[in-house]
């Protein structure tokens, strides 16, 4: 199973984020479906079915003692910078999110990448190459509360990935 750990914004925040694409002058793109708009806290990768319970337990332990927090969308950015394939909304990195991400990497990463964590929410993917000169666009989208984190299974299909909740963990 292909697993990742994610935060899903509330529907009103998703609507505001996707609406930010309305007036863009960029190459043709495919919008991420509403129900799949999320912030990846940690990509776990392929896991044998028998190991899923251990990943869920690691998530619960990593989230232990961390309270909920607010996440604020800040700007629209093209990623990766050198050869953009998508537009994402960069967010703030509150201390509880940074700590959760650090704990998950410590517990679940076979080999940490060494790259700094950039919290972002993908909102569209380009059909071919994206804009090389996209400098980012500041957004005025209200912050939203984060009270849970989800262990998700991603099933790859020709029409795109399908996300399924494996477990929800409350941040309290």
C-alpha positions in Angstrom: 0.0 0.0 0.0 1.2 3.5 -0.8 0.7 5.6 2.4 1.0 9.3 3.3 0.1 11.4 6.3 -2.0 14.5 5.6 -4.1 17.4 6.8 -7.3 18.1 5.0 -8.6 21.7 5.0 -12.3 22.4 5.6 -14.5 22.7 2.5 -14.7 26.6 2.7 -10.9 26.8 2.7 -10.6 24.4 -0.2 -13.1 26.5 -2.1 -11.2 29.7 -1.5 -7.9 28.0 -2.5 -9.3 26.6 -5.7 -10.9 29.9 -6.5 -7.5 31.5 -6.5 -6.9 29.8 -9.8 -9.7 31.6 -11.6 -7.7 34.5 -13.0 -4.3 33.0 -13.7 -2.6 33.3 -17.0 -0.7 30.0 -17.0 -0.4 26.9 -19.3 -3.4 24.5 -19.3 -3.8 22.6 -16.0 -5.9 20.0 -14.2 -7.5 21.2 -10.9 -7.1 18.8 -7.9 -10.5 17.4 -7.0 -12.0 19.1 -3.9 -11.9 15.9 -1.8 -8.2 15.4 -2.5 -6.9 18.9 -1.6 -4.5 18.3 1.3 -1.2 19.2 2.9 1.2 16.2 3.0 2.9 16.1 6.4 4.9 13.1 5.5 5.0 10.7 2.5 5.5 7.2 3.9 5.6 5.3 0.6 5.0 1.7 -0.2 4.1 -0.4 2.9 3.2 -4.1 3.2 -0.4 -4.6 4.4 0.9 -6.3 7.6 2.9 -3.1 8.5 0.0 -0.6 8.2 -0.9 -1.0 11.9 2.7 -0.1 12.9 2.6 3.0 10.7 -0.8 4.0 12.3 0.7 3.5 15.8 3.8 5.6 14.9 1.4 8.4 13.7 -0.5 8.2 17.0 2.7 8.4 19.0 4.1 11.3 16.9 0.9 13.3 17.4 0.8 12.6 21.1 0.9 15.8 23.2 0.6 18.1 20.2 -2.5 20.3 20.2 -4.5 21.6 17.4 -3.2 24.7 15.5 -4.1 27.2 12.8 -2.8 26.9 9.3 -2.7 30.0 7.1 -2.4 29.8 3.3 0.0 32.5 2.3 0.9 32.4 -1.4 0.5 30.5 -4.7 3.8 29.0 -5.9 4.9 26.9 -8.9 6.8 23.7 -7.9 9.4 22.4 -8.3 11.1 25.8 -9.0 13.3 24.6 -11.9 10.7 22.8 -13.9 7.2 23.5 -12.5 4.7 20.7 -12.8 2.1 22.1 -10.4 0.8 25.1 -8.5 0.5 24.9 -4.8 -0.5 27.1 -1.9 2.3 27.6 0.5 1.2 27.8 4.2 2.6 28.9 7.5 4.6 26.4 9.5 3.2 26.6 13.1 5.4 24.9 15.8 3.1 21.9 16.3 3.2 21.1 12.5 6.9 21.4 12.4 7.3 19.2 15.4 4.8 16.6 14.0 6.7 16.5 10.7 10.0 16.1 12.5 8.7 13.3 14.6 7.3 11.5 11.6 10.5 11.7 9.7 12.4 10.4 12.7 9.9 7.5 13.1 9.1 6.6 9.5 11.7 7.8 7.0 14.0 5.1 5.9 16.5 7.8 4.9 15.7 11.5 5.6 16.0 13.7 2.5 17.9 16.5 4.2 15.6 19.0 2.5 13.8 21.6 4.6 10.0 20.9 4.9 7.9 23.3 2.8 4.3 23.1 3.9 2.1 23.4 0.8 -1.2 22.3 -0.7 -1.2 21.3 -4.3 -4.2 22.8 -6.2 -3.5 22.0 -9.8 -1.1 20.1 -12.1 0.0 21.2 -15.5 -0.7 19.1 -18.5 2.8 19.8 -19.8 5.4 22.2 -18.5 4.4 24.9 -16.0 5.4 28.5 -16.1 9.1 29.1 -15.5 8.7 32.7 -14.5 5.9 32.3 -11.9 7.1 34.4 -9.0 4.4 33.5 -6.6 1.1 35.3 -5.8 0.2 36.5 -2.3 -3.2 35.2 -1.2 -5.8 36.5 1.2 -7.3 33.3 2.4 -8.4 33.0 6.1 -6.5 30.6 8.4 -8.2 27.4 9.3 -8.1 25.2 12.4 -6.3 21.8 12.3 -7.6 19.3 14.8 -6.7 16.0 13.2 -4.2 14.4 10.9 -5.0 11.4 8.7 -3.1 8.3 7.6 -4.1 7.9 4.0 -3.8 5.3 1.3 -3.2 6.5 -2.2 -4.4 4.2 -5.0 -2.9 5.2 -8.4 -5.4 5.1 -11.3 -5.1 6.2 -14.9 -7.5 9.1 -14.2 -5.5 10.1 -11.1 -4.9 9.1 -7.5 -7.7 8.0 -5.2 -7.2 8.8 -1.5 -8.7 6.6 1.2 -8.6 7.2 4.9 -6.8 4.5 6.8 -6.9 6.2 10.2 -7.7 9.6 11.7 -5.7 10.9 14.7 -7.0 13.7 16.8 -4.6 16.5 17.8 -5.6 17.4 21.4 
